[in-house]
């Protein structure tokens, strides 16, 4: 899993993050301390206790799947 620090200043930033995450095929989570919520869910993002010290967690693509796709082409 890739983790990227995220700074959300206000609800508008949260809305834009949810819109961007919704475009991803893989699972995208927001991690804030012991809380992990779905970054594609506005309700999940708003349920975070704070917007400080938030990380975006995204699944990495499996290297074997990448290789299989290239070899089949």
N, C-alpha and C positions, 0 to 999 in steps of 0.2 A: 504494500500500500504506500502510495506517495502522500506525504503530508506537507501542506503549504500553509504558513501563517496567513491569516486573513484579518483585516481590520474593518469592522462595520461601524460607521459613524452614526447611522440612523436607520429608520425603517425603509427609506428609499434604497439605501445600499443593500439591505437584506432582500428587498424585492428584486433588484437586479441580479443578485447572486442566485436566487431561486430560478429566475428565468434562464440564466446561463447554465446552471446545473441541469435543468430540465432537458436541455439539448444534448446531454451526454447519454450514451447507451449504457455505460457501466454505472455501478453504484457510486454515489457521491455522498459523503457524510460530513457533518460539521461536528467537531470535537471540542468541547469546552470542559476541561477538568474531567470529571467522571461521567459527564453527559455526552451521549452520542445521538445525534438526530439526523434524519434524512434531509440532505441539502435541497432536495427537490420539493420539499413540503414547506409551504409558508407557515403553517401552524407549527411544524417542528422547529423551524428557525425562530419563531416568536416565543417558543417555550423555553429557549435558552435563558439561564439565569442572568447572564450578562453578555455583552458583545465584546468584552475584553478577552484577550488571550484565547482566541478561537483559531482552530486549525481546520483546513479543508482536507479531508482524506478521500482519495480516489483510488480505485483499483487499477493495478497495472495490467497491461495486456500480457497474456501468457506467451513466453518466447516460443514454445512449441507450436502454438496456434499460428503465430506469425510465420514460422518456417513452413508449416503445412500449406498455408495460403500461397506463399511464394512458389513452392515446389509444384503446386497443382496448376499454376497459371501457365 
